[in-house]
Amino acid sequence: MAVIEQLITKDFALYNSDCIEVIKDMPKESLDLSIYSPPFGGLYQYTSANEDLSNSLDYKQFFEHYNFVVEQLARITKAGRMTCVHCMDVPKGMDKGYHDFPGDIIRQHEYYGFNYWARFAIWKEPLRVAIRTRSKGLMHKQIVKDSGLCGNAGADYLLVFKKKGENKEPINNPLGLQKYCGEREMPSGLSKYIDWKDPKTNKRAHWIWQQYASSFWDDIRINNVLPYREARDSEEEKHIHPLQLDVIERCVLMWSKEGEKVLSPFAGVGSEVYGALINKRKGIGIELKPSYYRQMIKNVKEAKNHKLMDKLIEE
């Protein structure tokens, strides 16, 4: 499969294609950061295309296919730079437990030359998950009936991998982190530290870093996502909630600098590209499904004036 459509500007490049076809032609060690959610190991099917990882026959075949993606990401990522993978534990089926999907992703990346660097757990509200998934293991009546079938709402995970080798260009933040992306109310009195010149005494920057450095992110705004409903096809089985912009922006702010390139090989409706652009980075998005690609174009074009996210937060 070649590139079906593309839209390239000085700030972003968007492709309707199989991601492997695009990234195999990218120069070695040319990428500063990648952020993405891969299809979740057989959990959902988005298209019937052979190139679609979600169309794998089983969990094992998914990783055989995903190997090609990780191998290419290892090739194009600069030494000492990060790739961030959003994932979750994947159910095996009725009353069979879970695959350790994050663990298998970790072992795969280590094989291709990445160091496992960090894992962040992203909290999910149990009632919301119960309503969305209709899991009887999350229903209170199941506790009454037989708690041996009860579980938990699980968590999303952000896995961070660092390519082996020396990073030749430090990701420096001379004033510390200046932007907080989350729902927690910042303590009063910290606004005076905006653009504070001494990072050692910048209490605002220190507070932001304390939120980001926590291994448990319970302040992610669950509905702070880009529009995606219009991108759904009528025959589509399901659509996972797009990755929250708070998660994406934290990755962008911590592990890249202004002007650097951020890639999403499974771009969906363009969330990672959008998050890169509104923080003055360059975005590269690759999406196989045409309806998602078309929605990505709409969303990414809105990043120029940044009005879309403000509207979403108000709603």
C-alpha positions as CSV (number, residue, x, y, z in Angstrom):
1,M,0.0,0.0,0.0
2,A,1.4,3.4,-1.0
3,V,0.3,6.8,0.4
4,I,-3.4,7.3,-0.5
5,E,-3.5,11.0,0.4
6,Q,-1.2,13.5,2.1
7,L,-1.2,17.0,3.3
8,I,2.2,18.6,4.0
9,T,2.9,22.1,5.2
10,K,5.9,23.7,6.9
11,D,4.4,22.8,10.3
12,F,2.9,19.4,9.8
13,A,2.7,16.4,7.5
14,L,-0.5,14.2,7.4
15,Y,-0.7,10.9,5.6
16,N,-3.5,8.5,4.8
17,S,-1.5,5.3,4.6
18,D,-0.1,2.3,6.4
19,C,2.3,3.8,8.9
20,I,5.1,1.3,8.0
21,E,5.0,2.5,4.4
22,V,5.7,6.1,5.6
23,I,8.2,5.6,8.4
24,K,10.4,3.2,6.5
25,D,11.3,6.1,4.2
26,M,12.1,8.5,7.0
27,P,15.9,9.1,7.6
28,K,17.7,7.3,10.3
29,E,17.7,9.1,13.7
30,S,15.6,12.0,12.4
31,L,12.8,11.9,14.9
32,D,12.7,13.7,18.2
33,L,9.6,12.2,19.8
34,S,6.7,9.8,19.1
35,I,3.4,9.5,21.0
36,Y,0.6,7.2,20.1
37,S,-2.0,4.6,21.1
38,P,-1.5,1.4,19.1
39,P,-4.6,-0.8,18.4
40,F,-5.1,-2.7,21.7
41,G,-4.0,-6.3,20.7
42,G,-7.2,-7.7,19.3
43,L,-9.6,-5.7,21.4
44,Y,-11.2,-3.7,18.6
45,Q,-11.2,-3.9,14.8
46,Y,-11.3,-0.7,12.8
47,T,-11.0,-1.8,9.2
48,S,-10.7,-5.1,7.2
49,A,-7.4,-4.0,5.6
50,N,-4.5,-6.4,5.9
51,E,-2.3,-3.5,6.9
52,D,-4.5,-2.7,9.9
53,L,-2.9,-4.1,13.2
54,S,-6.4,-4.3,14.7
55,N,-7.3,-6.8,12.0
56,S,-4.8,-9.4,13.4
57,L,-6.1,-12.9,13.8
58,D,-5.1,-13.1,17.4
59,Y,-2.9,-11.5,20.1
60,K,0.3,-13.3,18.9
61,Q,-0.2,-12.2,15.3
62,F,-0.7,-8.6,16.5
63,F,2.8,-8.5,18.0
64,E,4.3,-10.1,14.9
65,H,2.8,-7.2,12.9
66,Y,3.6,-4.5,15.5
67,N,7.3,-5.7,15.5
68,F,7.7,-3.9,12.1
69,V,6.5,-0.6,13.6
70,V,8.7,-0.7,16.7
71,E,11.7,-1.7,14.6
72,Q,11.3,1.3,12.4
73,L,10.6,3.6,15.3
74,A,13.9,2.5,16.8
75,R,15.7,3.2,13.6
76,I,14.3,6.8,13.1
77,T,14.3,8.0,16.7
78,K,17.4,10.0,17.7
79,A,19.7,8.4,20.3
80,G,18.6,9.3,23.9
81,R,15.1,10.4,22.8
82,M,11.7,9.0,23.8
83,T,8.7,7.2,22.4
84,C,5.5,7.2,24.5
85,V,3.0,4.4,24.1
86,H,-0.5,4.7,25.6
87,C,-2.1,1.3,26.4
88,M,-4.0,-0.8,28.9
89,D,-4.4,-4.4,30.0
90,V,-6.3,-6.3,27.3
91,P,-9.0,-8.8,28.3
92,K,-8.6,-12.4,27.0
93,G,-12.3,-13.1,26.9
94,M,-15.1,-14.1,29.2
95,D,-13.8,-15.1,32.6
96,K,-10.3,-15.6,31.3
97,G,-8.4,-12.7,32.9
98,Y,-6.1,-10.3,31.0
99,H,-3.1,-10.2,28.8
100,D,-0.2,-8.2,30.2
101,F,-0.3,-5.9,27.2
102,P,1.9,-3.2,28.8
103,G,4.5,-5.9,29.8
104,D,4.6,-7.4,26.3
105,I,5.1,-3.9,24.8
106,I,7.9,-3.2,27.3
107,R,9.7,-6.5,26.3
108,Q,9.2,-5.8,22.7
109,H,10.8,-2.3,22.9
110,E,13.7,-3.5,24.9
111,Y,14.4,-6.1,22.2
112,Y,14.7,-3.3,19.6
113,G,17.1,-1.1,21.5
114,F,14.9,1.0,23.8
115,N,15.3,1.3,27.6
116,Y,12.1,1.1,29.6
117,W,12.1,4.5,31.2
118,A,8.8,5.2,33.0
119,R,5.2,4.1,33.5
120,F,2.4,6.4,34.4
121,A,-1.0,5.1,35.5
122,I,-4.0,7.1,34.3
123,W,-7.0,6.8,36.6
124,K,-10.4,5.9,35.2
125,E,-13.6,6.5,37.1
126,P,-15.2,3.0,37.9
127,L,-18.8,4.0,37.3
128,R,-18.0,5.6,33.9
129,V,-16.1,2.5,32.9
130,A,-19.0,0.2,34.0
131,I,-21.5,2.1,32.0
132,R,-19.3,2.2,28.9
133,T,-18.2,-1.4,28.9
134,R,-21.2,-3.0,30.7
135,S,-18.8,-5.2,32.6
136,K,-20.7,-7.2,35.2
137,G,-17.5,-7.4,37.2
138,L,-17.9,-3.7,38.0
139,M,-21.5,-3.8,39.0
140,H,-22.4,-3.6,42.7
141,K,-25.0,-6.4,42.3
142,Q,-22.1,-8.7,41.4
143,I,-20.6,-8.2,44.8
144,V,-23.9,-9.3,46.3
145,K,-24.2,-12.3,44.0
146,D,-20.6,-13.6,43.6
147,S,-17.6,-11.3,44.3
148,G,-15.3,-14.0,42.7
149,L,-16.3,-12.5,39.4
150,C,-15.6,-8.9,40.4
151,G,-12.5,-6.9,39.3
152,N,-11.6,-3.3,38.9
153,A,-12.0,-0.5,36.4
154,G,-8.3,-0.9,35.4
155,A,-6.1,2.0,34.4
156,D,-4.7,3.3,31.2
157,Y,-0.9,3.4,31.1
158,L,1.6,5.7,29.5
159,L,4.8,3.7,28.8
160,V,7.9,5.8,28.1
161,F,10.9,4.3,26.3
162,K,14.3,6.0,25.7
163,K,16.4,4.9,22.8
164,K,19.9,3.8,23.9
165,G,22.7,6.1,23.2
166,E,23.6,9.7,24.1
167,N,21.2,12.5,23.5
168,K,23.3,15.1,21.7
169,E,20.9,17.9,22.2
170,P,19.6,18.3,25.8
171,I,15.9,18.9,26.2
172,N,16.4,22.0,28.4
173,N,13.7,24.1,30.0
174,P,15.6,27.2,31.3
175,L,12.6,28.5,33.4
176,G,11.2,25.1,34.3
177,L,7.8,23.9,33.0
178,Q,5.4,26.7,32.5
179,K,2.2,25.0,31.4
180,Y,0.0,22.8,33.5
181,C,-2.4,20.4,31.6
182,G,-4.9,18.9,34.0
183,E,-8.0,19.5,36.1
184,R,-6.3,20.2,39.5
185,E,-6.7,23.7,40.8
186,M,-3.3,25.4,41.0
187,P,-2.7,26.8,44.5
188,S,-3.3,30.5,44.9
189,G,-0.4,32.8,44.8
190,L,1.6,30.9,42.2
191,S,0.5,33.1,39.3
192,K,3.2,35.6,40.3
193,Y,5.8,33.1,39.3
194,I,4.8,33.1,35.6
195,D,8.0,33.9,33.7
196,W,10.0,33.9,37.0
197,K,13.6,34.1,36.0
198,D,15.1,31.8,38.7
199,P,14.1,28.2,38.2
200,K,15.4,27.3,41.7
201,T,12.8,29.6,43.4
202,N,10.0,29.3,40.8
203,K,7.3,27.7,43.0
204,R,4.8,27.5,40.2
205,A,7.2,25.5,37.9
206,H,8.0,23.3,40.9
207,W,4.3,22.6,41.5
208,I,3.7,21.7,37.8
209,W,6.6,19.3,37.8
210,Q,5.3,17.6,41.0
211,Q,2.1,16.8,39.2
212,Y,3.9,15.5,36.1
213,A,6.5,13.5,38.0
214,S,3.9,11.5,39.9
215,S,3.5,8.0,38.7
216,F,-0.3,8.2,39.2
217,W,-2.1,10.7,37.1
218,D,-5.5,11.3,38.6
219,D,-5.9,14.8,37.2
220,I,-6.4,14.0,33.5
221,R,-9.5,15.6,32.1
222,I,-11.2,12.6,30.6
223,N,-13.3,14.6,28.1
224,N,-10.5,16.9,26.9
225,V,-10.3,15.2,23.6
226,L,-10.6,16.2,19.9
227,P,-13.9,15.7,18.0
228,Y,-14.1,12.1,16.7
229,R,-17.8,11.1,16.4
230,E,-18.1,12.4,12.8
231,A,-15.2,10.1,11.8
232,R,-17.0,6.9,12.8
233,D,-18.2,4.7,9.9
234,S,-21.6,3.2,10.2
235,E,-20.2,-0.4,10.1
236,E,-17.6,0.3,12.7
237,E,-17.6,-2.0,15.7
238,K,-16.5,0.5,18.4
239,H,-14.3,3.5,18.8
240,I,-12.0,3.9,21.8
241,H,-12.1,7.3,23.4
242,P,-9.3,9.3,21.8
243,L,-6.2,9.9,23.9
244,Q,-6.7,12.9,26.2
245,L,-4.9,16.1,25.2
246,D,-3.6,16.5,28.8
247,V,-1.6,13.3,28.4
248,I,-0.3,14.3,25.0
249,E,0.7,17.8,26.0
250,R,2.6,16.5,29.1
251,C,4.6,14.2,26.8
252,V,5.3,17.0,24.3
253,L,6.3,19.5,27.0
254,M,8.6,17.1,29.0
255,W,10.3,15.3,26.1
256,S,10.7,17.7,23.2
257,K,11.6,21.3,22.5
258,E,10.0,24.0,20.4
259,G,10.5,23.3,16.6
260,E,11.2,19.6,17.0
261,K,9.3,16.8,15.2
262,V,6.6,14.7,17.0
263,L,5.3,11.6,15.3
264,S,2.0,9.7,15.7
265,P,2.1,6.5,13.6
266,F,-1.5,5.7,14.6
267,A,-2.8,9.2,14.4
268,G,-6.6,8.6,14.5
269,V,-8.3,12.0,14.5
270,G,-5.0,13.8,14.9
271,S,-4.8,14.3,18.7
272,E,-1.0,14.0,19.0
273,V,-0.3,16.2,16.0
274,Y,-2.7,18.8,17.4
275,G,-0.9,18.6,20.8
276,A,2.4,19.1,19.1
277,L,1.3,22.1,17.1
278,I,-0.3,24.1,19.9
279,N,3.0,23.8,21.7
280,K,5.1,25.1,18.8
281,R,6.4,21.7,17.7
282,K,6.1,20.1,14.2
283,G,3.6,17.2,13.9
284,I,3.7,14.1,11.7
285,G,0.5,12.0,11.7
286,I,-0.2,8.8,9.8
287,E,-3.6,7.2,9.7
288,L,-4.8,4.2,7.7
289,K,-8.6,4.7,8.0
290,P,-9.8,7.3,5.5
291,S,-12.7,8.7,7.7
292,Y,-10.3,9.3,10.6
293,Y,-7.8,10.9,8.2
294,R,-10.4,13.3,7.0
295,Q,-11.3,14.2,10.6
296,M,-7.6,14.6,11.4
297,I,-7.2,17.2,8.7
298,K,-10.1,19.2,10.2
299,N,-8.8,19.0,13.7
300,V,-5.2,19.8,12.8
301,K,-6.2,22.9,10.8
302,E,-8.0,24.2,13.9
303,A,-4.7,24.0,15.9
304,K,-3.5,27.2,14.1
305,N,-5.9,29.4,16.1
306,H,-6.2,27.0,19.1
307,K,-9.9,27.8,19.5
308,L,-11.0,24.2,19.2
309,M,-9.5,23.0,22.6
310,D,-10.8,26.1,24.4
311,K,-14.3,25.3,23.1
312,L,-14.1,21.7,24.1
313,I,-13.0,22.5,27.7
314,E,-15.9,25.0,28.1
315,E,-18.3,22.3,27.0
